[in-house]
Amino acid sequence: MRLCIANDMKARRPHGRRAFSFMELIAALAVIGLLAVAGVTRFGASTVDNLGAEGFARKLALDLMQARRRTIATGDNHYLLLTVASGKVASYTMYRRAAGGDTVVDQTRTVPPNVNVTTSGTTLEFDFDGTALAAYSIVVAGPQRTWTVSTTIATGAVQITAS
């Protein structure tokens, strides 16, 4: 009878451990950190800056499309107001033009370091039907590549082209 109880107790024990120890987690993070450092040194800082410039160009294009969509949805003009310092764009904010006055719609977005942004105008506005009030052109330049975010007047369509 004792033999049956001993076998029964063995069957109830959990098989192996099911979690990482703290040391295993630290070791895995150290390996990931070393791989990240090796990647940055391999590709260089200019590649990282180019990725930042491309990301900013895409974010700017998405915010322009969002302003256009909000204009169509609400019937109130929406626009991006770009803040220019020393001939280059430093940041931008989305506004809603309403009867009670202009209101901020979204948070201010700043230009990342080592990214140069120039523009044809400081107010990028869309009319109630989604058309752009002008043909806007914003040039986002990284160390090695340049992206142009542009709008079409008649349709308000936003495009990104790389060069």
C-alpha positions in Angstrom: 0.0 0.0 0.0 2.9 2.4 0.7 4.1 1.8 -2.8 0.8 3.1 -4.3 0.9 6.2 -2.2 4.5 7.0 -3.3 3.6 6.6 -7.0 0.5 8.7 -6.5 2.5 11.6 -5.0 5.0 11.5 -7.9 2.1 11.9 -10.3 1.0 15.1 -8.7 4.3 17.0 -8.9 4.6 19.5 -11.7 7.0 18.5 -14.5 9.9 21.0 -14.8 9.8 24.7 -14.3 7.6 26.9 -16.5 9.2 30.4 -16.1 12.5 32.2 -16.7 14.7 33.1 -13.8 15.8 36.6 -13.3 19.3 35.8 -14.4 18.1 34.2 -17.7 16.0 37.4 -18.4 19.0 39.6 -17.7 21.2 37.5 -20.0 18.6 37.6 -22.8 18.3 41.4 -22.5 22.1 41.8 -22.6 22.3 39.8 -25.8 19.6 41.9 -27.4 21.4 45.1 -26.3 24.7 43.8 -27.8 22.9 43.1 -31.1 21.4 46.6 -31.1 24.7 48.2 -30.5 26.3 46.1 -33.3 23.5 47.1 -35.7 23.9 50.8 -35.0 27.6 50.6 -35.5 27.3 48.5 -38.6 24.8 50.7 -40.3 25.9 54.0 -38.8 24.1 56.9 -37.3 23.1 58.4 -40.6 21.0 55.3 -41.4 19.2 55.8 -38.1 18.7 59.5 -38.9 17.3 58.6 -42.3 14.8 56.2 -40.7 13.8 59.1 -38.4 13.3 61.4 -41.4 11.3 58.8 -43.2 9.1 58.2 -40.2 8.5 61.9 -39.7 7.5 62.2 -43.4 5.0 59.4 -43.0 3.6 60.8 -39.8 3.2 64.2 -41.5 1.4 62.7 -44.4 -0.9 60.7 -42.1 -1.7 63.9 -40.1 -2.5 65.7 -43.4 -4.9 62.8 -44.3 -6.4 62.9 -40.9 -7.0 66.7 -41.1 -8.7 66.1 -44.5 -10.9 63.3 -43.1 -11.9 65.4 -40.1 -12.8 68.3 -42.4 -15.1 66.0 -44.4 -16.6 64.5 -41.3 -17.3 67.7 -39.4 -17.7 70.3 -42.2 -15.3 72.5 -40.4 -11.9 73.3 -42.0 -9.0 71.6 -40.4 -5.4 72.6 -40.9 -1.8 72.0 -39.8 0.0 75.0 -38.6 3.8 74.7 -39.0 6.1 76.6 -36.7 9.2 77.8 -38.6 12.4 78.8 -37.0 15.5 79.9 -38.9 13.8 79.0 -42.2 13.1 75.4 -41.2 10.1 73.7 -39.7 10.5 73.0 -36.0 7.0 71.6 -35.2 3.4 71.5 -36.2 0.0 71.3 -34.6 -3.5 70.3 -36.0 -6.3 72.9 -35.6 -10.0 73.0 -36.3 -11.4 76.2 -37.7 -14.8 76.7 -36.1 -17.3 79.5 -35.5 -16.2 80.0 -31.9 -12.5 80.2 -32.9 -9.7 77.8 -33.8 -9.2 74.9 -31.4 -6.3 72.5 -31.1 -7.3 69.0 -32.3 -4.1 67.0 -31.7 -0.8 67.3 -29.8 2.1 69.3 -31.2 4.6 67.2 -33.1 8.3 68.2 -33.2 10.8 67.6 -35.9 13.4 65.0 -34.8 17.1 66.1 -34.6 19.2 65.8 -37.7 16.1 66.1 -39.9 15.5 69.2 -42.0 12.0 70.2 -43.0 11.2 73.0 -45.4 7.7 74.0 -46.7 5.9 76.1 -49.3 3.5 77.5 -46.7 3.0 77.4 -42.9 -0.8 76.8 -42.9 -1.8 73.5 -44.7 -5.6 73.7 -44.7 -8.5 71.6 -46.1 -11.9 72.9 -47.2 -15.3 71.4 -46.0 -15.3 68.9 -49.0 -11.8 67.7 -48.5 -10.0 69.8 -51.1 -6.7 71.5 -50.2 -6.7 75.3 -50.3 -3.4 75.2 -52.1 -0.9 72.7 -53.6 1.3 72.1 -50.5 4.8 70.8 -50.7 6.9 69.8 -47.7 10.4 68.5 -48.1 11.8 66.2 -45.3 15.5 65.7 -45.6 17.7 63.2 -43.8 21.5 62.9 -44.1 21.3 60.7 -47.2 17.7 60.8 -48.5 14.9 63.2 -49.1 11.1 62.8 -49.0 8.5 65.2 -50.4 5.0 65.2 -49.0 2.6 67.0 -51.4 -1.1 67.6 -51.7 -3.3 68.0 -54.8 -5.6 71.0 -54.8 -8.7 69.6 -56.4 -8.8 66.3 -54.5 -6.8 67.0 -51.3 -4.9 63.7 -51.9 -1.6 63.4 -50.0 1.4 61.7 -51.6 4.9 60.9 -50.5 7.8 60.6 -53.0 11.3 59.6 -52.1 14.4 60.9 -53.9 
